[in-house]
Amino acid sequence: MNKPALLRLGVALVLSFATAGIGRALTDIGPWYYSLKLPEWKPPDAAFGVIWSTIFTLCAISGWLAWQAAATAPLRRRVAWLFGLNAFLNVLWSLLYFRLQRPDWALYEVGLLWLSILALIVGLWRLSRWASLLLLPYAVWVAVAAALNLATVRLNGPFA
């Protein structure tokens, strides 16, 4: 692998983990969260860090592969736009759920987040099948998170 390719991989990792860091900064696991009734099947809190770290690493590699495969400026803009939209929606979910303490609003937004992952998978397929396939765990995890979000709203709503 040449230096420019390694540099682009580094940029992808920094951008991916910057997104994760912003989301983490908005995630307040404190008294409000611990007062919520949560479903019995919720994974242990310690699992979330491992899962999200893996997902953000896979997203960075996916973005890097797609960028490497994008031969034209319009294709690179499409890759950047798809990942940028997804990053925004990922952070927005954390803001709604944890910072604003509105799991009900986050439940609507998580559908948009999941659709943005689907758009990435479909939108990157022709550029790099590996880039698309690396995003499948993300789609599955956000589906699980959406089910957890729904269960939390049902067990605790309404929110004000």
C-alpha positions as CSV (number, residue, x, y, z in Angstrom):
1,M,0.0,0.0,0.0
2,N,1.4,3.4,-1.0
3,K,1.7,6.5,1.3
4,P,-1.3,8.4,-0.2
5,A,-3.6,5.3,0.3
6,L,-2.4,5.0,3.9
7,L,-3.0,8.7,4.5
8,R,-6.5,8.4,3.1
9,L,-7.1,5.4,5.5
10,G,-5.9,7.5,8.4
11,V,-8.2,10.3,7.4
12,A,-11.1,7.9,7.2
13,L,-10.3,6.5,10.6
14,V,-10.1,10.0,12.1
15,L,-13.4,11.1,10.6
16,S,-15.1,7.9,11.7
17,F,-13.9,8.1,15.3
18,A,-14.5,11.8,15.4
19,T,-18.2,11.0,14.7
20,A,-18.1,8.3,17.4
21,G,-16.5,10.8,19.8
22,I,-19.2,13.4,19.2
23,G,-21.9,10.8,19.7
24,R,-20.2,9.5,22.8
25,A,-19.9,13.1,24.2
26,L,-23.7,13.4,23.8
27,T,-24.4,10.1,25.5
28,D,-25.0,10.7,29.1
29,I,-25.3,7.4,31.0
30,G,-26.4,8.9,34.2
31,P,-29.4,9.0,36.6
32,W,-32.0,9.6,33.9
33,Y,-30.8,6.6,31.8
34,Y,-30.6,4.3,34.8
35,S,-34.1,5.3,35.9
36,L,-35.5,3.9,32.6
37,K,-37.2,0.6,32.4
38,L,-35.2,-1.4,29.9
39,P,-36.1,-4.7,28.2
40,E,-34.6,-7.9,29.7
41,W,-32.9,-8.7,26.4
42,K,-30.8,-5.4,26.4
43,P,-27.1,-6.2,25.9
44,P,-24.9,-5.3,28.9
45,D,-23.6,-1.7,28.9
46,A,-20.0,-2.9,28.4
47,A,-20.9,-4.5,25.1
48,F,-22.0,-1.2,23.5
49,G,-18.4,0.2,23.4
50,V,-17.0,-2.9,21.8
51,I,-19.8,-3.1,19.3
52,W,-19.7,0.6,18.3
53,S,-15.8,0.6,18.1
54,T,-16.0,-2.3,15.7
55,I,-18.7,-0.7,13.6
56,F,-16.9,2.7,13.4
57,T,-13.7,0.8,12.3
58,L,-15.6,-1.1,9.7
59,C,-17.2,2.2,8.5
60,A,-13.8,3.8,8.1
61,I,-12.5,0.9,6.1
62,S,-15.7,0.9,4.0
63,G,-15.3,4.6,3.3
64,W,-11.7,4.2,2.5
65,L,-12.4,1.4,0.1
66,A,-15.2,3.3,-1.6
67,W,-13.0,6.4,-1.9
68,Q,-10.2,4.4,-3.4
69,A,-12.6,2.9,-5.9
70,A,-14.2,6.2,-6.9
71,A,-12.4,7.2,-10.1
72,T,-14.1,10.6,-10.6
73,A,-14.8,13.7,-8.5
74,P,-18.6,13.2,-8.7
75,L,-18.2,9.7,-7.4
76,R,-16.0,10.8,-4.5
77,R,-18.5,13.6,-3.7
78,R,-21.3,10.9,-3.6
79,V,-19.2,8.8,-1.2
80,A,-18.5,11.8,1.0
81,W,-22.2,12.9,1.0
82,L,-23.5,9.5,1.9
83,F,-21.1,9.1,4.8
84,G,-21.6,12.7,5.9
85,L,-25.3,12.3,6.0
86,N,-25.0,9.0,7.9
87,A,-22.6,10.6,10.4
88,F,-25.0,13.5,11.0
89,L,-27.9,11.1,11.6
90,N,-25.8,8.9,13.9
91,V,-24.9,11.9,16.0
92,L,-28.5,13.3,15.9
93,W,-29.8,10.0,17.4
94,S,-27.5,10.4,20.4
95,L,-28.5,14.0,20.8
96,L,-32.2,13.2,20.8
97,Y,-32.1,10.1,22.9
98,F,-29.5,11.0,25.6
99,R,-29.0,14.8,25.6
100,L,-32.6,15.8,25.0
101,Q,-33.9,12.6,26.8
102,R,-36.4,12.0,24.1
103,P,-36.3,8.3,23.1
104,D,-39.7,8.9,21.4
105,W,-38.2,11.4,19.0
106,A,-35.1,9.2,18.6
107,L,-37.4,6.3,17.6
108,Y,-38.5,8.3,14.5
109,E,-35.0,9.4,13.7
110,V,-33.5,5.9,13.9
111,G,-35.6,4.9,10.9
112,L,-33.8,7.7,9.0
113,L,-30.4,6.5,10.3
114,W,-31.2,2.9,9.2
115,L,-32.2,4.2,5.7
116,S,-29.0,6.1,5.4
117,I,-27.1,2.9,6.1
118,L,-29.1,1.2,3.4
119,A,-28.3,4.1,1.1
120,L,-24.6,3.6,1.8
121,I,-24.8,-0.1,1.1
122,V,-26.7,0.3,-2.2
123,G,-24.8,3.5,-3.2
124,L,-21.4,1.9,-2.7
125,W,-22.2,-1.5,-4.2
126,R,-21.0,-0.6,-7.8
127,L,-17.9,1.1,-6.5
128,S,-16.8,-1.6,-4.1
129,R,-18.7,-4.6,-3.0
130,W,-16.4,-5.0,0.0
131,A,-17.2,-1.4,1.1
132,S,-20.9,-2.3,1.0
133,L,-20.6,-5.6,2.8
134,L,-18.5,-4.1,5.6
135,L,-21.6,-2.0,6.5
136,L,-23.9,-5.0,7.0
137,P,-23.0,-5.3,10.7
138,Y,-23.9,-1.6,11.1
139,A,-27.3,-2.1,9.6
140,V,-28.0,-5.1,11.8
141,W,-26.9,-3.3,14.9
142,V,-29.0,-0.2,14.2
143,A,-32.0,-2.6,13.7
144,V,-31.3,-4.0,17.1
145,A,-30.9,-0.5,18.5
146,A,-34.2,0.5,17.0
147,A,-35.9,-2.5,18.6
148,L,-34.3,-1.5,21.9
149,N,-35.4,2.1,21.4
150,L,-39.0,1.0,20.6
151,A,-39.1,-1.3,23.7
152,T,-37.8,1.6,25.9
153,V,-40.5,4.0,24.6
154,R,-43.2,1.3,25.2
155,L,-41.9,0.7,28.7
156,N,-41.4,4.3,29.7
157,G,-43.5,6.6,27.6
158,P,-44.8,9.2,27.3
159,F,-41.8,11.5,27.4
160,A,-42.1,15.2,28.0
